[in-house]
Amino acid sequence: MLKYAQIIVKNGSFVLFIFLQTLCVIWVIRYNQPQHKIYLHSYQLFANAFQSKVDGTIRYFSLKTRYDSIAHENAWLLQKQLNASVTQKNQQDSSAPQPIDFKVIPATVINNSLDRRNNMITLDRGGRDGISPGMGVISSKGIVGVVTDTSHRYSLVLSLLHGNTSISARLKRCGFFGPLIWEGRDPAIMKLQAIQKYADVRLGDTIVTSGYSVIFPKNLLIGTVAMYRVTQGSFTYEIDVKLSQPMTNLDQVYVIVNENKVEKLELEKQMSRYE
């Protein structure tokens, strides 16, 4: 207590000056109409600006909650769409439980490499959210990649822009299918291979997933035919596919969980007995 008293005594003149100045300002504002109006106007401006900043801060911190809510709603709608064909098959028996072939988990891209031969993507969801290696990743515009590794909270995705990427893709109009690969050049273009030259290929044809793998459901949008030609002496087309989802602009994505994956893989293992 003595210490504080010494500080006040030592700085007494300064404290007295501040006190008198404050008192003068209060009297000027209170007993002079013009100054009083100026004070009220300035106070109102400051209060409005301060309140605006507070409201903006509150909205910012609530934005993630709203964003997550929208992402989960979109995931539910996408899941309903992917399972629509299964639901239609069981509409005749309304009492039977409706099977679900695919589940959808929303996730956000937190890292995305583009300047390498083998590019990877990191998601903010992991094993605790039900994600495991081998699951497909898509966006609202097209496919993105395949999960390769997971930790408790994060997932690593093999991007479409990776040398080891090979997606089973199909020309939607004519039905021919083949592997879709990236040659390491243009991040917007991939190559559709093994399409025989008698296929009816046209510019702008839609490329979708074939549905032959356990990773992606059938008919998910991939892109469109940007160029095609047959090299002399070749029996297949050389087809450039322009991706519908720009890999340079990834944010909200969805991980596809195939509920029948294990059953399908176990059955296909039996094929080795007949080879």
Secondary structure, 3 states (H helix, E strand, C coil): CHHHHHHHHHCHHHHHHHHHHHHHHHHHHHHCHHHHHHHHHHHHHHHHHHHHHHHHHHHHHHHHHHHHHHHHHHHHHHHHHHCHHHHHHCCCCCCCCCCCCEEEEEEEEEEECCCCCCCEEEECCCHHHCCCCCCEEECCCCEEEEEEEECCCCEEEEECCCCCCCEEEEECCCCCEEEEECCCCCCCEEEECCCECCCCCCCCCEEEECCCCCCCCCCCEEEEEEEEEECCCCCEEEEEEEECCCCCCCCEEEEEEECCHHHHHHHHHHHHHHC
